[in-house]
């Protein structure tokens, strides 16, 4: 049997592979630049030659020169051919140098590399169907997850997302009770605590080290008197009468999302709201075959699906579950009202009420 090769299609595919190979190779270089302060120095002092940047950061010029050229070829750093100097444009600085910016993306590289360090375990899991518990990952993953999601929460949570929920802002200004389930390092919980000083907040997570990190961050932020963290599962966290329960980018990670949803319903006050934040996704696979879906499907394969398969229930919604599947989970748990409250290009925000 003779196979006919479409040369144009093959060339296009190979071009895409070269791009991806460069991207994979660039990922550790991004983290090196972050750790050594190379991006921050360029943002503060550039344009600089490789020698000037090395001197400012106490690094070796030959390494720095090669790093700069790799970054310039990626479009992450700008090269001025006339002067032989390198700089960060304001946009590049937002993405790589300014951790507080809504466009900061270093965490994405950090979490992707950390997830890949469990390659042997993941390969075995593909054969056996076993899950990989959250606690089994390299600890760098937890820091990368925080740095990836926190800029999105910083930019949107208090100013844009909360106002779309029915009466929630008023309740929190007056002094409400909030549970943040699957809180990780507590970035979302602490942001809410800082914005609503009359309310009390408790974050729950099953990962002991993350709870310890969140507790330390709350103390550093000066909100620990009103914001605490406890080790507890989504389907068994303590307390009732919460005015707001939040789950940020975590419902799809749960082995039994319906069981977790039932528990949230029991924990809410009669007029309470459940805020569910999930990665942006359409309901059909073909709607997600785009750069955002590509990133989230990859993360789901490496992190989210193994995490869910390691838990009782093993539902494994995946990070591209879409609104219809999230709605089905929530309404099957007894919630009578469910709506898409708002969205960004990366995020869907839902509100559910009893």
N, C-alpha and C positions, 0 to 999 in steps of 0.2 A: 504494500500500500504506500503510495507516494503522498507526502504531506507538502502542501504548498505554503510557503512562508510569505507573508505580507511584509516586505522589507520596511515599508514606512511605519507599519505598526510596531515592528521589532525595534526600529530605531527610536521611536517615541518611548517605548517601554524601557529600553536601555538608558535613555536620557533621564527618565524618572528614577531609575535605580542609581545612577550616578549622583543625582540630587540627594537621594535618601542616604547613600553611603557617606556623602559629605556631611549631611545633617547628623548622622550617628557619630561620626568622627569628631564633629564640632562640639557635641554635648559635654564631654569632659573638659574641653577647653573653656567653655562658658563657666563651669564651676571653678576652674583654676583662676580665671580672671576675677570671679567673685571673691574667692578666698584670699587672694593676694591684694585685693583692692585696686586692680588695674583699671576696671571700668570707672570706679569712683575717682581715681586720680585723673583720668582723662576728662571726666565730666567737670572736675573742679579746675583743672590746670591747662587742658589742651588748647590749641594743638601742640603736640609733643613729638619729638623723634623717639625712636626706640631707645636710644641711649638716655634721653631725658626721662622717659617713663621708667626705665629700669632704675635710674638714680633716685627718682622720687619714691619708688616702692621698694627699694632695697632688694632688687631682683637682678638676675643675670641678663645682660643685654641680648645675647644670642638667642636665648629662649624667648625673650619678650619680642624680638624682631619677628620670629617665626609665628608667634601667637598673633601678633598684630596683623600680619599678612593673611593668616587664616581667617581672622575676624573680618578683615576688609573684604575678602573674597565672599564671605557669607552675607555681607551687607549689614553686619552688626557694628562695625567701626568704619569711619570714612577716611580714605587716604587722599592726601593732597599731593599729587605728583610733582608739582612745581617746587614745593618746599621740602618734600620728603617727610612731612609730618602727618600725624594721625589725630583724629578728633572724634568726639561723639556729637552728633546732631542732637537737638533737644528731644527728638523722638527716640533716638537710640538710647539716650540717657534715661528716659522714662522706663524703657524696657529692661535695662541692664544695670543702671547705677543707683537709681532712687527706689529703695525698697518700699517706701511709703506710697509710691505712685500707683494708680489703678491699672497701669499697663505693665507693671513689673512681672517678668516672666522667668526669672532664674529658677524659681521653684519648680517649674514644669520640667526643666532639664534634670534637676536634683531628684525628683520623684521617679522619673523614667529610668535613670541610671540605677537608682537604689532598687527598684522593682526587678530590674534585669539581673541583679546579683543573686537571685534565687532561681537561676536558669535550670540547674539540675533538678531542683525540687519541682519546678513547674513542668519540666519535661516528663518527670515521673507521674505527676498529677494528671497530665493529659492521657496517660495510659491507664491509670487506675480509677480516675474520677474522684479521687480524694480531694478535699479542700486544703487550703493553706491558711492557717489562722493569722489574724492581724499581728499577733505577738511574734510570729515566726519570721517576719520580715526584718531586714536590716533597719536599724534605728534611723538611718539617714532618710528612709522613706517617710517617717512620721514628720520630720522637719520639712521635707520637701512638700508634703501634702499641705501643711500649714502655710508655707510661703506661696504655694500656688493659689490656694483659695482665699487667703486673707485679703489680698488687694481687691478682689471682687466684693467681699463683704465691706471693706473700708469704703469703697466707692458708692455702694448701692443700698446696703442694708437699712441704715437708719433714715437716710434722706429720701430713698425712693421706694423700697419694698414695704417697709412697715406702714407707711401711709395708705397703701392699697388694701390693708386688712380692715375689716369692719369694726371700728371702735377701739382697736387695740391700743393706739397711741394714747387715747384719753385714759384708759385703764392703767397704763404703765406710768403716765404722769401723776396719776392720783395715788399710786402705790400698789402695784400688782405683784403677783407671784408667777415666776417664769421657770420652766424646766427646759433645758437644752439637751436633747438626747443624742448620743453619739458625738459628744462635744470635742473629741480629740484634744488638742492643746489649748482649747478654750478661746480661740480668737473671736468667734461669734458671740459667745457668752459675755466676754469682757467688753466688747463693743457695746452691747446692749446695756450692760451695767453702767458704763460711763455715760451713756445717753439718757438714762432714766434713774436718777439718784434716789427717787422715792420708792423704787421697787426692789425686790429681792430676787436673786437668781441662783439656780443650782444647775451645774452641768453634770451629766452622767455619761460614763463610758466604761466599757468592759476592760480597757487596756490600762493596767496599773501605772505604767510609766507615763502614759499620756495624762492621766489624772494628776500625777505628781507634777508634771511640767505645767499643766494648767493652773494648779494651785500656786506655784511659784510666780507665774505670769500675773495672776490676779493680785498678788502681794506687790509686785513691782508696779502695777498700774494703780495701786492705791484703792482697790475696790473690794478687798478680801472680806471686809465686814459685811458686805451685802451680796457677795458672790463667792460661792464655795463649789467644790467639786467632789464627787463621790464615784466609787466603782459600783456600777449597777448595770444590768442588761436593759435593753429597750422594752422587753416584755415583762419587766419586773422591777422597774425603778420605783422608789418609795414616794409617797405623798399623793394627795388629792387636792382638788379645788384650785388647780393652776388656772390663771387667767390666760396664759399663753404657753403652749408647748411648741418647741421648734425642733426640726430635724434638718440639718444642713448637709446636703450631699452624702447622705448616709442610709436612707431608707432602702435603696437598691442594694446595699451591702449586707442587708440582714437576711439570715436564713429563713426566718418566718415573718415577713413583713405584715401579714394579716394579723398574726398574734401580737406584734408590736403595736399595730394600729388599734386593736381592741384595748390594749392596755392604756394607750394614750387617751382613748375615749373615756375610759373609767377615771383617768387622772384629771381630766379637765373639769373646771367649774361649769355649771349649766350654760352660762353665756360665753364660755371660753372658746378660743380659736387655736387651731393647729396650723402652724406655718411649715410647709414642706418645700424645701429647696432642692432641686434636682438638676443634673446636667441637661442642657437643651437637647431635645431629640424629637423627631417625628414618630408617628406610630408605625410606619412601614420602613423596612430596611432601605428601600430605594430613596427614601427621604433623607437618610443619614449618610449617604455615600458622597461625602464632601469633606473638606479639611477638618472641620470640627468633629464630625462623626468619626473620622479616621482616628483622631487623637483619643476620643472617648472610648471607642471600641477597643483600641490597643490597651488603654489603661484598665478597661473592664476585664480584658483577657488576663492581664498580668496581676491585677490587684483585687478588683471588686468581685468577680465571679468566684475565684478561689476562696475569698473570705466568706462569701455566703455559703459555699459548699462545705465549709468547715463547721458550720453551725447546724443545730437541729432545724429541721424543716427543709433545708437545702433548696429553697425556691430559686435563688439566683436570678433576680430580675435583670441584672446587668445595667451598666451605666447609660445605656440608650433605650431605656424601657419605654419612654413616650407617655403622653398624657393618658391615653386610654387604659394602659395597664396600671398606672398609678391610681387612676380613678377606680378601677375595678378592685384593687387592693383595699382602698380606703372605704368605699361604700359597702363592701362585703363585711367590713368590721363594724358596721352599724352607723357610720356617719351618714347623715341625711342631706348634708350640703357640701358640695365640693366644686371649686371653681379655679380656673387659672387667674390668679390675681394680677400678675405682671410677668415680664420676661426681659431678658437681655439676649444678645447673640450667643451667649454661653450658658444661660441659666433659665430655668422655668421655676416660677414661684407659685405655689398653690396655697389656697386656704380651705381647710375643712372644719366643719362645725357639727356638733352632735345633732 
